[in-house]
Amino acid sequence: MVEDHILEAVKKVLEESPKRNFSESVDVAINLRNLDMNQPKNRVDEEIILPHGLGKDLKIGVFAKGDVGLRAKDAGAAYVISDIELEELVGDKSKARSLANECDLFIAETQFMPIIGKNLGVVLGPRGKMPIPLLPNKDIGELIQSKQNAVKLRSKDKLTFHVAVGRRNMDSEALAENVETIVTRLERALEKGKHNMRSVYVTTTMGKSERVV
C-alpha cells in the first residue's frame, strides 16, 4: 500500500495543474545534499522497473539481424537495424542523429557493439543512448518488455535532477506507487539515505509541484 502523503501529493498535483491539450509527463524532481558530486562514487546511476510503467510505449531501436531481428520486431521494437543498415548509419551521421533522436533507447547484439561504439558513440553517447548489449543468454522479447517499464535514475555530477514516473492520464494511485518506488530506490542508493535527500517533488511538465520528501 502506497504511503498516504505520496498519494495525496500526486492527487493534488493532478487536480490543481491546468489541463493541457497533450498528455503531460509526470516527473519527480530530486534535490540532494551533503554530497561531493565530483566524486563518481556519490553519483546516482540506477535502472528502476516501475510497477505501472510510464503510461506510454517507448520507442526502442534494436541492432540485430536474422531471427533475433524478427523476434525484436514481434516484441514491439520501433526499429530493427540490420548489419547493412548499420553500415549506412556509419556513413551518414545526419541519419544517425535522426534515429538517435527518434528512439528512447537502443539494444544491440554484442557482435555489433564494437562498430557502434567506434562509429556512433559520438552520436549516441552524449544523448545517454549507447545500446544495451543483448547477452547470449538473454531473450530479446523479454528484454524489450522489461525496458518498456524501466527508467534511468541518473544524477551525473548534479545535485538536482529529474526522472519521469508516468503520464498525467494514468491513475493517481499507480503514479503514486511509481513515485514511491523511485524514492525507496534512491534512499537505498545514497550513502546516508534520506539524510542525503534535501527534497523530492512530484510535478507535471507544465503544472504545479508538491513535495513528497
Buried (B, 14 or more C-beta within 10 A) or exposed (E): EBBEEBBBBBBBBBEEBEEEEEEBBBBBBBBBEEBEBEEEEBBBEBEBEBEBBBBBEBBBBBBBBEEBBEBBBEBBBBBBBBBEBBEEBBEEBEBBBEBBEEBBBBBBBEEBBEBBBEBBEEBBEEEEBBBBBBEEEEEBBEBBEEBBBBBEBBBEEEBEBBBBBBBBEBEBBBBBBBBBBBBEBBBEBBEEEEEBBBEBBBBBBEBBBBEBB
